[in-house]
């Protein structure tokens, strides 16, 4: 029995559905993944609050609504292969892993990557591959990807190049004080378009 399932139900109803996220699979994933397992012990009491939380190394676990919004914008399908730049705590990784066939995730801070690996293994997320390194160059050996989630200040051309035809890149572009959540899409013919989905604020993506 999950003693915090009720908190997740309220989180989804009050913080996510009420703001317009409506994808059934995304909402189900947000209800299922124990966010409290992805934050340090001192922060677990606030795990289902409507805010980001520190995870060490000047990084945070994103606000639940932002995780849900980015995931919905990516329009995940069971057959998709996803690339995540910035594993962090592994929470977004776990959400994606419930929705796609495989997730490839890159984290520059080795300690965070190791912690995320342990959490994901404990959760039984077997369709995840993790790498330690600078994610701005993507993961060329495993490209192309149907979905890419990232958080640099600008859209790296390498990530656009690694989008499959029909792929979706969701990225909070711009400086941390004035970011816009962008949806970049590549058509089946290879044409790239983008649009602003929301105003957001993320911690900067660390470079090597």
MARBA-3410 file (N, C-alpha, C, O; in Angstrom, 1 decimal):
208
0.8,-1.2,0.0,0.0,0.0,0.0,0.9,1.2,0.0,1.8,1.4,0.8 ~ 0.6,2.2,-0.9,1.4,3.4,-1.0,0.7,4.5,-0.1,-0.4,4.9,-0.5 ~ 1.3,4.8,1.0,0.7,5.7,1.9,0.5,7.1,1.4,-0.1,8.0,2.0 ~ 1.2,7.5,0.3,1.2,8.8,-0.2,0.4,8.9,-1.6,0.5,10.0,-2.2 ~ -0.3,7.9,-1.9,-1.1,7.9,-3.2,-2.1,9.0,-3.2,-2.4,9.6,-4.2
-2.7,9.2,-2.0,-3.8,10.2,-1.9,-3.2,11.6,-2.2,-3.8,12.5,-2.8 ~ -1.9,11.9,-1.7,-1.3,13.1,-2.0,-1.1,13.3,-3.5,-1.2,14.4,-4.0 ~ -0.7,12.2,-4.2,-0.5,12.3,-5.6,-1.8,12.6,-6.3,-1.8,13.4,-7.3 ~ -2.8,11.9,-5.9,-4.1,12.2,-6.5,-4.5,13.7,-6.4,-5.0,14.3,-7.4 ~ -4.3,14.2,-5.2,-4.6,15.7,-5.1,-3.7,16.5,-5.9,-4.1,17.5,-6.5
-2.4,16.2,-5.9,-1.4,16.9,-6.8,-1.9,17.0,-8.2,-1.9,18.0,-8.8 ~ -2.3,15.8,-8.8,-2.7,15.8,-10.1,-4.0,16.6,-10.3,-4.1,17.3,-11.3 ~ -5.0,16.4,-9.4,-6.3,17.1,-9.6,-6.1,18.6,-9.4,-6.7,19.4,-10.2 ~ -5.4,19.1,-8.4,-5.3,20.5,-8.1,-4.2,21.3,-8.8,-4.4,22.5,-9.1 ~ -3.1,20.6,-9.1,-2.0,21.3,-9.7,-1.9,21.1,-11.2,-1.3,22.0,-11.9
-2.4,20.0,-11.7,-2.1,19.6,-13.1,-3.3,19.6,-14.0,-3.4,20.4,-14.9 ~ -4.3,18.8,-13.6,-5.6,18.8,-14.4,-6.2,20.2,-14.4,-6.7,20.7,-15.4 ~ -6.2,20.9,-13.2,-6.9,22.2,-13.1,-6.2,23.2,-14.0,-6.8,24.3,-14.3 ~ -5.0,23.0,-14.4,-4.3,23.9,-15.3,-4.3,23.5,-16.8,-3.7,24.1,-17.6 ~ -5.1,22.5,-17.1,-5.3,22.2,-18.5,-4.6,21.0,-19.0,-4.8,20.6,-20.2
-3.8,20.3,-18.3,-3.1,19.1,-18.8,-4.2,18.0,-18.8,-4.8,17.7,-17.7 ~ -4.4,17.4,-19.9,-5.6,16.5,-20.0,-5.2,15.1,-20.6,-6.1,14.2,-20.6 ~ -4.0,14.8,-20.9,-3.6,13.5,-21.5,-3.8,12.4,-20.4,-3.2,12.5,-19.4 ~ -4.7,11.5,-20.7,-4.9,10.4,-19.7,-3.6,9.6,-19.4,-3.4,9.4,-18.2 ~ -2.8,9.2,-20.3,-1.6,8.5,-20.0,-0.6,9.3,-19.1,0.0,8.8,-18.2
-0.5,10.6,-19.4,0.4,11.5,-18.7,-0.1,11.7,-17.2,0.7,11.6,-16.3 ~ -1.4,11.9,-17.1,-2.0,12.0,-15.7,-1.8,10.7,-14.9,-1.5,10.8,-13.7 ~ -2.0,9.6,-15.6,-1.8,8.3,-14.9,-0.4,8.1,-14.5,-0.1,7.6,-13.4 ~ 0.6,8.5,-15.3,2.0,8.4,-14.9,2.3,9.3,-13.7,3.0,8.9,-12.8 ~ 1.8,10.5,-13.7,2.0,11.4,-12.6,1.4,10.9,-11.3,1.9,11.1,-10.2
0.3,10.2,-11.4,-0.3,9.6,-10.2,0.5,8.4,-9.7,0.5,8.1,-8.5 ~ 1.1,7.7,-10.7,1.8,6.4,-10.3,3.2,6.6,-9.8,3.6,5.9,-8.9 ~ 4.0,7.6,-10.3,5.4,7.8,-9.9,5.5,8.5,-8.5,5.0,9.6,-8.3 ~ 6.1,7.8,-7.6,6.3,8.4,-6.2,7.3,9.5,-6.2,8.5,9.3,-6.0 ~ 6.9,10.8,-6.4,7.8,11.9,-6.4,8.6,12.0,-5.2,9.8,12.4,-5.2
8.1,11.6,-4.0,8.9,11.7,-2.8,10.1,10.8,-2.8,11.1,11.1,-2.1 ~ 10.1,9.8,-3.6,11.3,8.9,-3.7,12.4,9.5,-4.5,13.5,9.0,-4.6 ~ 12.2,10.7,-5.2,13.1,11.3,-6.0,13.7,12.6,-5.4,14.3,13.4,-6.2 ~ 13.4,12.9,-4.2,14.0,14.1,-3.5,14.7,13.6,-2.3,14.4,12.6,-1.7 ~ 15.7,14.4,-1.8,16.4,14.1,-0.6,15.4,14.0,0.6,14.4,14.6,0.6
15.8,13.2,1.6,15.0,13.0,2.8,14.5,14.2,3.4,13.3,14.2,3.9 ~ 15.3,15.2,3.5,14.9,16.5,4.2,13.8,17.2,3.4,13.1,18.0,4.0 ~ 13.6,16.9,2.2,12.6,17.6,1.3,11.4,16.8,1.1,10.4,17.3,0.5 ~ 11.3,15.5,1.6,10.2,14.6,1.2,8.9,15.1,1.7,7.9,14.8,1.1 ~ 8.8,15.8,2.8,7.5,16.3,3.3,6.9,17.2,2.4,5.6,17.3,2.4
7.6,17.9,1.5,7.1,18.8,0.5,7.0,18.2,-0.9,6.8,19.0,-1.9 ~ 7.2,16.9,-1.0,7.3,16.3,-2.3,6.1,16.5,-3.2,6.3,16.6,-4.5 ~ 4.9,16.7,-2.7,3.7,16.9,-3.5,3.2,18.3,-3.5,2.0,18.6,-3.9 ~ 4.0,19.2,-3.0,3.7,20.6,-3.1,3.9,21.2,-4.5,4.6,20.6,-5.3 ~ 3.3,22.3,-4.8,3.3,22.9,-6.1,4.6,23.8,-6.3,4.5,25.0,-6.4
5.7,23.1,-6.3,7.0,23.9,-6.3,8.2,22.9,-6.7,8.1,21.7,-6.5 ~ 9.2,23.5,-7.3,10.5,22.7,-7.4,11.1,22.5,-6.1,10.8,23.3,-5.1 ~ 12.0,21.6,-6.0,12.7,21.3,-4.7,14.2,21.1,-5.0,14.5,20.5,-6.0 ~ 15.1,21.5,-4.1,16.5,21.3,-4.3,16.9,19.8,-4.2,16.4,19.1,-3.3 ~ 17.8,19.4,-5.0,18.3,18.0,-5.0,19.8,17.9,-4.8,20.4,16.9,-5.0
20.4,19.1,-4.6,21.9,19.2,-4.4,22.5,19.6,-5.7,21.9,19.6,-6.8 ~ 23.8,20.0,-5.6,24.6,20.5,-6.7,24.0,21.6,-7.5,24.1,21.8,-8.7 ~ 23.2,22.5,-6.7,22.6,23.7,-7.3,21.5,23.3,-8.4,21.2,24.1,-9.3 ~ 21.0,22.1,-8.3,19.9,21.6,-9.2,18.6,21.4,-8.4,18.6,21.3,-7.2 ~ 17.5,21.3,-9.2,16.2,21.1,-8.6,15.5,20.0,-9.3,15.8,19.6,-10.4
14.5,19.4,-8.6,13.5,18.6,-9.2,12.3,19.6,-9.6,11.9,20.4,-8.8 ~ 11.9,19.5,-10.9,11.0,20.5,-11.4,9.6,20.4,-10.7,9.2,19.3,-10.2 ~ 8.9,21.5,-10.7,7.5,21.6,-10.3,6.7,20.5,-11.0,6.8,20.3,-12.2 ~ 5.8,19.8,-10.3,5.0,18.7,-10.9,4.3,19.1,-12.2,4.3,18.4,-13.2 ~ 3.7,20.3,-12.1,2.9,20.8,-13.3,3.8,20.9,-14.5,3.4,20.6,-15.6
5.1,21.4,-14.3,6.0,21.6,-15.5,6.4,20.2,-16.0,6.5,20.1,-17.2 ~ 6.6,19.2,-15.2,6.9,17.9,-15.6,5.8,17.3,-16.5,6.0,16.8,-17.6 ~ 4.6,17.5,-16.0,3.4,17.0,-16.7,3.2,17.8,-18.0,2.9,17.2,-19.1 ~ 3.4,19.1,-18.0,3.2,19.9,-19.2,4.2,19.6,-20.3,3.8,19.4,-21.4 ~ 5.5,19.5,-19.9,6.5,19.1,-20.9,6.2,17.7,-21.5,6.4,17.5,-22.7
5.8,16.8,-20.6,5.5,15.5,-21.1,4.4,15.5,-22.1,4.4,14.8,-23.1 ~ 3.3,16.2,-21.7,2.1,16.2,-22.6,2.5,16.9,-23.9,2.1,16.4,-25.0 ~ 3.3,18.0,-23.9,3.7,18.7,-25.1,4.5,17.7,-26.1,4.4,17.9,-27.3 ~ 5.2,16.8,-25.5,6.0,15.9,-26.3,5.2,14.8,-26.9,5.7,14.1,-27.8 ~ 3.9,14.7,-26.5,3.0,13.7,-27.1,3.6,12.3,-27.2,3.7,11.7,-28.3
3.9,11.7,-26.0,4.6,10.4,-26.0,3.7,9.3,-26.5,2.5,9.3,-26.2 ~ 4.3,8.4,-27.2,3.6,7.1,-27.7,4.4,5.9,-27.2,5.6,6.0,-27.0 ~ 3.8,4.8,-27.1,4.4,3.6,-26.5,5.6,3.2,-27.4,6.5,2.5,-26.8 ~ 5.6,3.5,-28.6,6.7,3.1,-29.5,7.9,4.1,-29.6,8.9,3.8,-30.2 ~ 7.7,5.2,-28.9,8.7,6.3,-29.0,10.0,5.9,-28.3,10.0,5.2,-27.3
11.1,6.5,-28.8,12.4,6.6,-28.1,12.6,8.0,-27.7,12.5,8.9,-28.5 ~ 13.0,8.2,-26.5,13.1,9.6,-25.9,14.5,9.8,-25.4,15.2,8.9,-24.9 ~ 15.0,11.1,-25.6,16.2,11.5,-25.1,16.0,12.7,-24.1,15.2,13.6,-24.4 ~ 16.5,12.5,-22.9,16.4,13.6,-21.9,17.8,14.2,-21.6,18.7,13.4,-21.3 ~ 17.9,15.5,-21.6,19.1,16.1,-21.3,19.0,16.7,-19.9,18.2,17.7,-19.7
19.7,16.2,-18.9,19.7,16.6,-17.5,18.8,15.6,-16.7,17.6,15.9,-16.4 ~ 19.4,14.5,-16.4,18.6,13.5,-15.6,18.2,14.0,-14.3,17.1,13.7,-13.8 ~ 19.0,14.8,-13.6,18.7,15.3,-12.3,18.4,14.2,-11.3,19.2,13.3,-11.1 ~ 17.2,14.3,-10.7,16.8,13.3,-9.7,16.3,12.0,-10.3,16.3,10.9,-9.7 ~ 16.0,12.1,-11.6,15.4,10.9,-12.3,13.9,10.9,-12.4,13.3,9.9,-12.9
13.2,11.9,-11.8,11.8,11.9,-11.8,11.2,12.0,-13.2,10.3,11.2,-13.5 ~ 11.6,13.0,-14.0,11.1,13.1,-15.3,11.4,11.9,-16.1,10.6,11.4,-16.9 ~ 12.6,11.3,-15.9,13.0,10.1,-16.5,12.0,9.0,-16.3,11.6,8.2,-17.2 ~ 11.6,8.8,-15.0,10.6,7.8,-14.6,9.3,8.0,-15.2,8.6,7.0,-15.6 ~ 8.8,9.2,-15.3,7.5,9.5,-15.9,7.6,9.1,-17.4,6.7,8.5,-17.9
8.6,9.5,-18.1,8.8,9.2,-19.5,8.8,7.6,-19.7,8.3,7.1,-20.6 ~ 9.6,7.0,-18.8,9.7,5.5,-18.9,8.4,4.8,-18.9,8.4,3.7,-19.5 ~ 7.4,5.3,-18.3,6.1,4.7,-18.2,5.3,4.9,-19.6,4.3,4.2,-19.8 ~ 5.8,5.8,-20.4,5.0,6.2,-21.5,5.6,5.9,-22.9,4.9,5.9,-23.9 ~ 6.9,5.5,-22.9,7.6,5.3,-24.2,8.4,4.0,-24.1,8.4,3.3,-23.1
9.0,3.6,-25.2,9.6,2.3,-25.3,11.0,2.3,-24.6,11.4,1.3,-24.0 ~ 11.7,3.4,-24.8,13.0,3.5,-24.1,13.4,5.0,-23.9,13.0,5.9,-24.7 ~ 14.1,5.2,-22.8,14.5,6.6,-22.5,16.1,6.6,-22.3,16.6,5.7,-21.7 ~ 16.7,7.5,-23.0,18.1,7.8,-22.9,18.3,9.1,-22.2,17.7,10.1,-22.6 ~ 19.1,9.1,-21.1,19.1,10.3,-20.3,20.6,10.6,-19.9,21.3,9.7,-19.5
21.0,11.9,-20.1,22.3,12.3,-19.9,22.4,13.3,-18.7,21.6,14.2,-18.7 ~ 23.3,13.1,-17.8,23.5,14.0,-16.6,25.0,14.3,-16.5,25.8,13.4,-16.4 ~ 25.3,15.6,-16.3,26.7,16.0,-16.2,27.3,15.7,-14.8,28.5,15.6,-14.7 ~ 26.4,15.7,-13.8,26.9,15.6,-12.4,26.8,14.1,-12.1,25.7,13.5,-12.0 ~ 28.0,13.4,-11.9,28.0,12.0,-11.8,27.3,11.5,-10.5,26.6,10.5,-10.6
27.3,12.2,-9.4,26.6,11.8,-8.2,25.1,11.8,-8.5,24.4,10.9,-8.0 ~ 24.6,12.8,-9.1,23.2,12.8,-9.4,22.8,11.7,-10.3,21.7,11.0,-10.1 ~ 23.6,11.4,-11.3,23.3,10.3,-12.2,23.3,8.9,-11.5,22.4,8.1,-11.7 ~ 24.2,8.7,-10.6,24.3,7.5,-9.8,23.0,7.4,-8.9,22.5,6.3,-8.7 ~ 22.7,8.5,-8.2,21.5,8.5,-7.4,20.2,8.2,-8.2,19.4,7.4,-7.8
20.1,8.8,-9.4,19.0,8.5,-10.2,18.9,7.1,-10.7,17.8,6.5,-10.7 ~ 20.1,6.5,-11.0,20.1,5.1,-11.4,19.6,4.2,-10.3,18.8,3.3,-10.6 ~ 19.9,4.5,-9.1,19.5,3.6,-8.0,18.0,3.8,-7.8,17.3,2.8,-7.5 ~ 17.5,5.0,-7.9,16.0,5.2,-7.7,15.2,4.5,-8.9,14.2,3.9,-8.6 ~ 15.7,4.6,-10.1,15.0,4.1,-11.2,15.0,2.5,-11.1,14.1,1.9,-11.5
16.2,2.0,-10.7,16.2,0.5,-10.6,15.3,0.0,-9.5,14.6,-1.0,-9.7 ~ 15.2,0.8,-8.4,14.3,0.4,-7.3,12.8,0.5,-7.8,12.0,-0.3,-7.3 ~ 12.6,1.4,-8.7,11.2,1.6,-9.2,10.9,0.5,-10.3,9.7,0.4,-10.7 ~ 11.9,-0.2,-10.8,11.7,-1.2,-11.8,11.6,-0.6,-13.2,11.0,-1.2,-14.1 ~ 12.2,0.6,-13.4,12.3,1.2,-14.7,13.4,0.6,-15.5,14.5,1.1,-15.4
13.2,-0.5,-16.2,14.2,-1.2,-16.9,14.5,-0.7,-18.3,15.4,-1.2,-19.0 ~ 13.7,0.2,-18.8,13.8,0.7,-20.2,14.5,2.0,-20.2,14.2,2.9,-21.1 ~ 15.5,2.2,-19.3,16.2,3.5,-19.2,17.7,3.2,-19.4,18.3,2.3,-18.8 ~ 18.4,4.1,-20.2,19.8,4.1,-20.3,20.4,5.4,-19.8,19.9,6.4,-20.3 ~ 21.3,5.4,-18.9,21.9,6.7,-18.4,23.3,6.8,-18.8,24.0,5.9,-19.0
23.7,8.1,-19.0,25.1,8.4,-19.3,25.5,9.7,-18.5,24.7,10.6,-18.3 ~ 26.8,9.7,-18.1,27.3,10.9,-17.5,28.1,11.7,-18.5,28.9,11.2,-19.2 ~ 27.7,13.0,-18.7,28.4,13.8,-19.7,27.6,15.1,-20.0,26.6,15.3,-19.4 ~ 28.2,15.9,-20.9,27.6,17.1,-21.3,26.5,16.8,-22.4,26.8,16.2,-23.5 ~ 25.3,17.1,-22.1,24.2,16.7,-23.0,23.9,17.6,-24.2,23.1,17.3,-25.0
24.7,18.7,-24.3,24.4,19.7,-25.4,24.6,19.0,-26.7,24.1,19.4,-27.7 ~ 25.5,18.0,-26.8,25.8,17.3,-28.0,24.8,16.1,-28.3,24.9,15.5,-29.3 ~ 23.9,15.9,-27.3,23.0,14.8,-27.5,23.6,13.4,-27.3,24.7,13.3,-26.6 ~ 23.0,12.4,-27.9,23.5,11.0,-27.8,23.5,10.5,-29.2,22.6,9.7,-29.6 ~ 24.5,10.9,-30.0,24.5,10.6,-31.4,24.4,9.1,-31.8,23.8,8.7,-32.8
25.1,8.3,-30.9,25.1,6.8,-31.2,23.7,6.2,-31.2,23.5,5.2,-31.9 ~ 22.8,6.8,-30.5,21.4,6.2,-30.3,20.4,7.0,-31.1,19.2,6.7,-31.2 ~ 20.8,8.1,-31.7,19.8,8.9,-32.5,19.4,8.2,-33.8,20.0,7.2,-34.2 ~ 18.2,8.5,-34.3,17.3,9.7,-33.9,16.3,9.3,-32.8,16.1,8.2,-32.5 ~ 15.8,10.4,-32.3,14.8,10.3,-31.2,13.5,10.9,-31.6,13.4,11.9,-32.3
12.4,10.2,-31.1,11.1,10.8,-31.4,10.7,11.9,-30.4,10.0,12.8,-30.8 ~ 11.3,11.9,-29.2,11.1,12.9,-28.2,12.5,13.3,-27.7,13.3,12.5,-27.4 ~ 12.7,14.6,-27.5,13.8,15.1,-26.7,13.3,16.2,-25.7,12.6,17.1,-26.1 ~ 13.7,16.0,-24.5,13.4,17.0,-23.4,14.7,17.6,-22.9,15.6,16.8,-22.6 ~ 14.9,18.9,-22.9,16.1,19.5,-22.5,15.9,20.8,-21.9,14.8,21.3,-21.8
17.0,21.4,-21.3,16.8,22.7,-20.6,18.0,23.6,-20.8,18.4,24.3,-19.8 ~ 18.6,23.8,-22.0,19.6,24.8,-22.2,19.0,26.1,-22.5,17.8,26.2,-22.7 ~ 19.9,27.2,-22.5,19.3,28.5,-22.7,19.0,28.8,-24.2,18.2,29.6,-24.5 ~ 19.6,28.0,-25.1,19.3,28.1,-26.5,19.1,26.7,-27.0,19.5,25.7,-26.4 ~ 18.5,26.6,-28.2,18.2,25.3,-28.8,19.5,24.8,-29.5,19.8,25.3,-30.5
20.1,23.7,-28.9,21.4,23.3,-29.6,21.0,22.6,-30.9,20.2,21.8,-31.0 ~ 21.7,23.0,-32.0,21.5,22.4,-33.3,21.6,20.9,-33.3,21.0,20.2,-34.0 ~ 22.6,20.4,-32.5,22.8,19.0,-32.4,21.5,18.2,-32.0,21.2,17.1,-32.5 ~ 20.7,18.8,-31.1,19.5,18.2,-30.7,18.5,18.2,-31.8,17.7,17.2,-32.0 ~ 18.4,19.3,-32.5,17.4,19.3,-33.6,17.8,18.3,-34.6,17.0,17.6,-35.2
19.1,18.2,-34.9,19.6,17.2,-35.9,19.2,15.8,-35.5,19.0,14.9,-36.3 ~ 19.2,15.5,-34.2,18.9,14.2,-33.7,17.4,13.9,-33.5,17.1,12.8,-33.1 ~ 16.6,14.8,-33.9,15.1,14.5,-33.9,14.8,13.6,-35.1,15.3,13.9,-36.2 ~ 14.0,12.6,-34.9,13.5,11.8,-36.0,12.5,12.6,-36.8,11.9,13.5,-36.2 ~ 12.2,12.2,-38.0,11.1,12.8,-38.7,9.8,12.6,-37.9,9.5,11.5,-37.5
9.0,13.7,-37.7,7.9,13.6,-36.8,8.2,13.8,-35.4,7.3,13.7,-34.6 ~ 9.5,14.1,-35.0,9.9,14.2,-33.6,9.5,15.5,-33.0,9.3,16.5,-33.7 ~ 9.5,15.5,-31.7,9.2,16.7,-30.9,10.3,17.0,-29.8,10.7,16.1,-29.1 ~ 10.7,18.2,-29.8,11.7,18.7,-28.8,11.0,19.7,-27.9,10.5,20.7,-28.5 ~ 11.0,19.5,-26.6,10.4,20.4,-25.7,11.6,21.0,-24.9,12.3,20.3,-24.2
11.7,22.3,-24.9,12.9,23.0,-24.3,12.5,24.3,-23.7,11.9,25.1,-24.4 ~ 12.9,24.6,-22.5,12.7,26.0,-21.9,13.9,26.9,-22.3,14.9,26.9,-21.6 ~ 13.8,27.5,-23.4,14.8,28.3,-24.0,14.8,29.7,-23.4,13.8,30.3,-23.1 ~ 16.1,30.3,-23.4,16.2,31.7,-22.9,16.9,31.7,-21.5,17.0,30.7,-20.9 ~ 17.3,32.9,-21.1,17.9,33.0,-19.7,17.0,32.7,-18.7,15.7,32.8,-18.8
17.5,32.2,-17.5,16.6,31.7,-16.4,15.6,32.7,-15.9,14.5,32.2,-15.5 ~ 15.8,34.0,-16.1,14.8,35.0,-15.6,13.7,35.2,-16.6,12.7,35.9,-16.2 ~ 13.9,34.7,-17.8,12.8,35.1,-18.8,12.8,33.9,-19.9,12.9,34.2,-21.1 ~ 12.5,32.7,-19.4,12.5,31.6,-20.3,11.1,31.4,-20.9,10.0,31.8,-20.3 ~ 11.1,30.8,-22.1,9.8,30.3,-22.7,9.9,28.9,-23.0,10.9,28.4,-23.6
8.9,28.1,-22.7,8.8,26.7,-23.0,8.5,26.6,-24.5,7.4,26.9,-24.9 ~ 9.4,26.0,-25.2,9.3,25.9,-26.7,9.0,24.5,-27.1,9.6,23.5,-26.5 ~ 8.1,24.3,-28.1,7.9,23.0,-28.7,8.5,23.1,-30.1,7.9,23.9,-30.9 ~ 9.5,22.4,-30.4,10.2,22.3,-31.7,9.8,21.0,-32.3,9.9,20.0,-31.7 ~ 9.3,21.1,-33.6,8.8,19.9,-34.2,9.5,19.7,-35.6,9.8,20.7,-36.3
9.8,18.5,-36.0,10.4,18.2,-37.3,9.3,17.4,-38.1,8.9,16.3,-37.6 ~ 9.0,17.9,-39.2,8.0,17.2,-40.0,8.6,15.9,-40.6,9.8,15.7,-40.6 ~ 7.7,15.1,-41.2,8.2,13.9,-41.9,9.1,14.2,-43.0,9.9,13.4,-43.4 ~ 9.0,15.4,-43.6,9.8,15.9,-44.7,11.1,16.6,-44.1,12.0,16.9,-44.9 ~ 11.2,16.7,-42.8,12.4,17.3,-42.3,12.3,18.8,-42.0,13.3,19.4,-41.6
11.2,19.4,-42.2,11.0,20.8,-41.9,10.8,21.1,-40.4,10.1,20.4,-39.8 ~ 11.6,22.1,-39.9,11.6,22.3,-38.4,10.7,23.6,-38.2,10.9,24.6,-38.8 ~ 9.8,23.5,-37.2,9.0,24.6,-36.8,9.0,24.7,-35.3,9.3,23.7,-34.6 ~ 8.7,25.8,-34.7,8.7,26.0,-33.3,7.6,26.9,-32.8,7.1,27.8,-33.6 ~ 7.1,26.8,-31.6,6.1,27.7,-31.0,6.3,27.8,-29.5,6.9,26.8,-28.9
5.9,28.9,-29.0,6.0,29.1,-27.5,4.8,28.5,-26.9,3.6,28.7,-27.3 ~ 5.0,27.6,-25.8,3.9,27.0,-25.1,3.6,27.7,-23.8,2.4,27.7,-23.4 ~ 4.6,28.2,-23.1,4.4,28.8,-21.8,5.6,29.5,-21.3,6.7,29.3,-21.8 ~ 5.5,30.4,-20.4,6.6,31.1,-19.7,7.0,30.2,-18.5,6.1,29.7,-17.8 ~ 8.3,30.0,-18.3,8.8,29.0,-17.3,10.1,29.6,-16.7,10.6,30.6,-17.2
10.6,28.9,-15.7,11.9,29.2,-15.1,12.6,28.0,-14.6,12.0,27.3,-13.8 ~ 13.8,27.7,-15.2,14.5,26.5,-14.8,15.9,27.0,-14.3,16.4,28.1,-14.6 ~ 16.5,26.1,-13.5,18.0,26.3,-13.2,18.8,26.1,-14.5,18.4,25.3,-15.3 ~ 19.9,26.8,-14.6,20.7,26.6,-15.8,21.2,25.2,-16.0,21.6,24.5,-15.1 ~ 21.3,24.8,-17.3,21.9,23.5,-17.6,23.4,23.6,-17.5,24.0,24.5,-18.2
24.0,22.8,-16.7,25.5,22.8,-16.5,26.2,22.3,-17.7,25.8,21.2,-18.3 ~ 27.3,22.9,-18.1,28.1,22.5,-19.3,29.4,21.9,-18.7,29.9,22.3,-17.7 ~ 30.0,21.0,-19.5,31.3,20.4,-19.1,32.4,21.3,-19.5,33.6,21.0,-19.3
END
